[in-house]
Amino acid sequence: MTAWKHGASVFTIILLVTLQLFSLNGQGQTVSIPLTAEAHNFLAHQALQIRINAINATTAAQSGHPTSCLSAADMIAVLFFATLRYDYNNPAYANNDRFILSKGHAIPVVYAALRQLGVMTEAELLSLRKVDSPIEGHPTPRYKYNEAATGSLGQGLGVGVGMALYARHHKLVYRTYVMMGDGEMAEGSVWEALALAAHENLDNIIGFVDCNRLGQSDQTAHAHHVEQLAAKCKAFGWTTLIIDGHNLNEIVAALQATQTAKGKPVMIIAKTFKGSGLEGIENHAGFHGKPFNQADAITAIDALKKRFADVAVCTGPLMTPPLPARNQPGLAVQAPRSADQVLAPDKKLSPRKAFGLALAELGVTDERTWALDADVKNSTFTELFEAKSPDRFVQCFIAEQNMVSVATGLTLRGGVAYAATFGAFFTRCYDQVRMAGIGCVPLRLCGSHAGVAIGQDGPSQMALEDISMMRAIPNSIVLYPSDGVSAYALTLQMANYTDGVSYMKATRGDAPLLYPLTEQFPIGGCKVLRSSASDQACIVAAGTTVYEALDAYQELKAQGIMVAVIDAYSVKPLDAATIINVAKAAGAKVITVEDHYIQGGLGEAVVVGCANAGLTFQLLAVTELSRSGKPEELLALAGINSAAIVAAVKNTN
Amino acid sequence: MTAWKHGASVFTIILLVTLQLFSLNGQGQTVSIPLTAEAHNFLAHQALQIRINAINATTAAQSGHPTSCLSAADMIAVLFFATLRYDYNNPAYANNDRFILSKGHAIPVVYAALRQLGVMTEAELLSLRKVDSPIEGHPTPRYKYNEAATGSLGQGLGVGVGMALYARHHKLVYRTYVMMGDGEMAEGSVWEALALAAHENLDNIIGFVDCNRLGQSDQTAHAHHVEQLAAKCKAFGWTTLIIDGHNLNEIVAALQATQTAKGKPVMIIAKTFKGSGLEGIENHAGFHGKPFNQADAITAIDALKKRFADVAVCTGPLMTPPLPARNQPGLAVQAPRSADQVLAPDKKLSPRKAFGLALAELGVTDERTWALDADVKNSTFTELFEAKSPDRFVQCFIAEQNMVSVATGLTLRGGVAYAATFGAFFTRCYDQVRMAGIGCVPLRLCGSHAGVAIGQDGPSQMALEDISMMRAIPNSIVLYPSDGVSAYALTLQMANYTDGVSYMKATRGDAPLLYPLTEQFPIGGCKVLRSSASDQACIVAAGTTVYEALDAYQELKAQGIMVAVIDAYSVKPLDAATIINVAKAAGAKVITVEDHYIQGGLGEAVVVGCANAGLTFQLLAVTELSRSGKPEELLALAGINSAAIVAAVKNTN
């Protein structure tokens, strides 16, 4: 095996100059270009070893998807041994080419290649899927050479589009390669990514479809009719190249052709065979996700060595191309102006607009900042960002899944990307947010149009499950500011939260500011807005309902009943200690009130956070389907307005 | 206005015979066919009145999207006055044509047409978006003529595909029409639906794209390049017709052409103008979602009347085609065999396989039953259904969003549709499930591969947020059986739950049966598996963790510590009363244990359900990112195995 060493001097670029290019004007042609015998043998040898390594790894694990690896093995060999420019001693290097395996279940094929490159030891390879190993069943960031967490299909291309946009904007020369399976081409999210890449005229992203015909349980929709898939990609604005994914000449030629693509992304559609190389298994159904046992693995590897006997002992030259010179530009990062420098203290302001103002400020002061929209920029006020930083604003059109994946790609490369839409529509991309959580990606999300308070547009537009969704992402934070000052301050802080996904729920309506412009809002804190020595209950509210709670306070006070009021702007992490302290001094009675379904929302967070403290609880929340109506009518119908709070307080007495 | 009366005798079919057909071999041609002057004037008059009604309704509401209505007005006139066969006295009639407005924000244009048909009164029309009105900002089932709840874009076509599949299977002759906006064509879910319709060779579904060029905040990706959209649809296997969406001749001709489509679905791609008919607004940005005030509405309507002066007072004939004869076949419904007739008492069985067995039984005994798969039928065991009822099994390929939408469409027409995939992948289609909830659709969902107990495949494949998600759907039920008997029984019961979405979380591993085969599992109940007079704590578990709790019971008993164990197979509704009773007799100490994130799961449901009962709680749940490993290793790492339960019990003492 060739030990990998960094340094251009060890690279031997013997094949690239021998190639004729694919014509990128012609669609889908398959031109076979002869490699030199030496180059061909070297790549074939690597492909053989990759097959063997993938079988060994999954056999050692006794789980995994060896046949899904084998269909990709030849392309992976060409990618890792004759295409990708990557300094394995420095995975953080800004101009390393990126390779995303969207068909994440086949990740052992990548580990098999890294084993061949000497990046991974045999022991590491054979630790696949073990509890103390960084190499898991699907790619996660536990292993530093994994470009992105995948495993929920159809997401890799969108992530790649984000990386490609990042490169273009910052004039980085890395190229982004994404390999998909044919099965996942059924996922609509893939077509969202295709559409955006073409709309953006990206020519630094290259897609592969490993068309091995067989899904998990059935033949894929297109089977081996690769021309149908090519026609779709072409209609979506991509240059398409159909190849035999087991013909090294064709793979090399196609990849070489992509180097000169201009103004359009290129999709290489490879006809392959699942289980490629193994007679009786190759192109047969029933072998998805089935590792070989030890005996069968030995038989299979013997068969492979016989089939590829001519290259079984070849070593040959390493052909990885040289790395480009480092040219990551320094990004300007200045402190953003704080709320007191931007907001007017006596003016009504909606949290969503305050979000937009803060984001626009970040765009100007911090060149890492990006904003992504799904055609609601005039609702979320990301248009304020666009006006000042148009080059880092991405119009994703009405494709929320891809918006989140693109934001993930931007963030993985170093961007501080905020994606915003109606809070309700984050349900559309929950899987993408979930995968960002698994990928430990500090995605910043803002959902506007919170709850029944949006009024007439009706339930389909009301975010009533977003807190629940976002709380259930590991390492996430969930912020729910009530006024413009807190929304502004928290938006700025999201830029600095890097442990996971941050979500802000931003209400729609204009409202008076509740806080001095210099107020601080630490993540994990809350604000005790009202309290006295004679409190009879503690009202915990967030967002819209803070105003309702303050109205209730006034009404109750007029009736001689004192209550404490807490603004729980940080729903996760929750400041349970303060709530418990205030509540204990208020008759140990807690009333939560939220414009969100009762399940998984503020109330449940408070009850669980404050369990075992000797408190009693009343939860006011949305418990039934809402409808169209005026905001105040719907708050009343849901039993979360000031009158309902007043009634609840009296009910506790 | 022509009052609508049912009965073929009042229909005058004067135009259909005068039409030359579009050639369905030619793609995208726009052949203008002259209507008779009388027919043209009549339709133009209806289109004018529809415009006026839509403006009046949104002006009365002072919210809504009049300009999005105007681009569709001419097509809606032709659809409602010369195409749809529908008995408005009997919306339940099996062979009424179906019309789904996927661009739901434009629903006033449909109400405007129904007003013209006399189906709706003027007072009803002007009640749009009011809190006591059935006609909301977006279509919901509060109004009986709304075919499906829409408003989250890109979902209507998938619902339509479900309705078309239903019609074909049951030999119903209704046709399904779906109108989309051009903006929502960016949603990947639309392309999932296009792909499946073509794969299924559906020729009883007709799509429209109302290409009015302008989204909410920006020009759409294709602007008025309708040929690009047509090329995409063609590549996805649809016959495409490009028309001028304001030319009545072209609209009529295109719709007539669709009547003879064979073997392929047809997409009519209509170039239109947002705000069509109003100079200064038509085709101008900045008018999305902006109703006219009273004065501007009067001006606009005057302008429309002048522009269409020649048809302003035309009445003309009603041209709605005659209804087909009723031919809904009677569907055979027999009682399914119960668990004791199907399962073996002494055999290990996984809940997911028990689900598959019950589903297969339903398929045989109840002809209304359908099963939908996203290429994991051998994991969810829907393959058992397919083997016995292949004609009602829909392979949706890896497109979970569309799978749920198709299931919604099937259910809305009378099917009892079960959609199953890995529980984790319901995150991919949460918006579609949410919309089913808003549509009051009794969707049946089963998520397999629950929690960290799946082991080596790693976090991307683990359902750890599904209970949280599904609890937050209004009127949903969430079931989490531990063994094969309960899974079988609960699967059967889901068929009879019609108040909303039902979700079953079905674990992966084979396990001994816990219950006698004749055991009953009422929804909203739980099972007290262990209890004694000397219990020191009450353990509430579900699914996998029931077995861990029983192991802990044994271990604790050996140490002289008695505990109660409850199987909370019905997480929503939860049997809080029983839990409280058992816990009070067990030292008032509750320990919940679940293979799910702590947020929104069983623990939070129990704590909130049992709040204020004087109990203390310990919640054992997944609180960190999991990884690959053996199931028992991961249960231990997450602190939800029997050892963790034992420790928690001792911790309470």
Interface residues (C-beta under 8 A of the other chain):
Chain A: A61 S63 G64 G104 H105 R129 K130 V131 S133 E136 G137 H138 T140 R142 A149 T150 G151 S152 L153 G154 G183 E184 A186 E187 G188 S189 V190 W191 E192 A195 H199 G215 Q216 S217 D218 T220 A221 Q228 A231 K232 K234 A235 F236 G237 D373 D375 V376 K377 N378 S379 E383 Q395 C396 F397 I398 A399 Q401 N402 A424 F425 T427 R428 Y430 D431 R434 M435 G437 I438 C440 G455 Q456 D457 G458 P459 S460 Q461 L464 E465 S468 M469 R471 A472 I473 P474 N475 K572 Y597 I598 Q599 G600 G601 G603 E604 A605 V607 V608 A611 N612 T616 F617 L619 T623 E624 L625 R627 S628 G629 K630 E633 L634 L637
Chain B: A61 S63 G64 G104 H105 R129 K130 V131 S133 E136 G137 H138 T140 R142 A149 T150 G151 S152 L153 G154 G183 E184 A186 E187 G188 S189 V190 W191 E192 A195 H199 G215 Q216 S217 D218 T220 A221 Q228 A231 K232 K234 A235 F236 G237 D373 D375 V376 K377 N378 S379 E383 Q395 C396 F397 I398 A399 Q401 N402 A424 F425 T427 R428 Y430 D431 R434 M435 G437 I438 C440 G455 Q456 D457 G458 P459 S460 Q461 L464 E465 S468 M469 R471 A472 I473 P474 N475 K572 Y597 I598 Q599 G600 G603 E604 A605 V607 V608 A611 N612 T616 F617 L619 T623 E624 L625 R627 S628 G629 K630 E633 L634 L637
